[in-house]
Amino acid sequence: MDPVKDFSYDKVDFSCYRNLMAARKTKRPRGRPKLPRGRDRGVVLTIRLQKAERAALEKAARVADQPISAWARSVLLREASLG
């Protein structure tokens, strides 16, 4: 008995599936919605750190109850405005 040759599908099931897919005219967007203009941040700053330095930054961000990127951004901008 060959399962490939003996395979049969229910034409009613297939037509229901096809009708369901045809009724879905537009695909739902993936991911989170885009931010409004002016609120997005399109520039990335990359720095290299040693593991101990990264751990120290993560600890400071945790103490401030902020994600590390938000914490680093606020510290860097504050330091830049003092100079």
C-alpha positions as MATLAB code, in Angstrom:
seq = 'MDPVKDFSYDKVDFSCYRNLMAARKTKRPRGRPKLPRGRDRGVVLTIRLQKAERAALEKAARVADQPISAWARSVLLREASLG';
ca = [
       0.000    0.000    0.000;
       1.553    3.263   -1.142;
       0.368    6.200    1.032;
       1.188    8.740   -1.679;
      -0.826    6.990   -4.382;
      -3.682    6.161   -2.019;
      -3.947    9.750   -0.765;
      -7.289   11.354   -1.380;
      -8.652   14.616   -0.153;
     -12.175   15.691    0.403;
     -13.029   18.170   -2.341;
     -15.528   19.890   -0.061;
     -12.829   20.520    2.565;
     -10.450   21.872   -0.062;
     -13.048   24.212   -1.569;
     -13.940   25.532    1.908;
     -10.264   26.273    2.540;
      -9.902   27.961   -0.850;
     -13.008   30.097   -0.227;
     -11.723   31.071    3.205;
      -8.372   32.198    1.752;
     -10.105   34.099   -1.073;
     -12.329   35.944    1.408;
      -9.268   37.202    3.220;
      -8.440   39.978    0.778;
      -5.773   41.823    2.736;
      -3.004   40.438    4.864;
      -2.630   41.728    8.383;
       0.544   43.756    8.896;
       3.310   42.077   10.858;
       5.149   43.519   13.819;
       4.347   46.598   15.818;
       2.809   49.630   14.122;
       5.199   52.314   12.913;
       5.773   55.267   15.202;
       4.510   58.690   14.099;
       7.001   61.004   12.400;
       9.305   62.688   14.867;
       8.941   59.948   17.480;
      11.015   57.362   15.647;
      14.764   57.046   16.124;
      16.451   56.109   12.907;
      20.111   56.503   13.871;
      22.015   53.767   15.705;
      25.106   54.306   17.861;
      27.287   51.238   18.275;
      29.988   50.906   20.938;
      32.263   48.067   21.950;
      32.417   47.027   25.587;
      34.099   44.402   27.673;
      31.809   41.985   29.507;
      32.441   43.677   32.851;
      31.613   47.097   31.384;
      28.368   45.773   29.896;
      27.435   44.217   33.239;
      28.060   47.524   35.028;
      25.837   49.389   32.557;
      23.093   46.783   32.862;
      23.243   47.053   36.660;
      22.983   50.864   36.535;
      20.014   50.648   34.141;
      18.323   48.092   36.398;
      18.782   50.375   39.423;
      17.209   53.217   37.418;
      14.390   50.818   36.399;
      14.992   51.524   32.699;
      15.964   49.476   29.682;
      19.696   49.768   29.059;
      19.217   51.690   25.800;
      16.945   54.298   27.416;
      19.288   54.637   30.381;
      22.390   54.986   28.173;
      20.624   57.535   25.940;
      19.653   59.706   28.917;
      23.157   59.563   30.441;
      24.886   60.327   27.137;
      22.560   63.245   26.342;
      22.937   64.655   29.848;
      26.729   64.464   29.609;
      26.697   66.019   26.132;
      24.676   69.011   27.361;
      27.123   69.627   30.233;
      30.084   69.901   27.879;
];
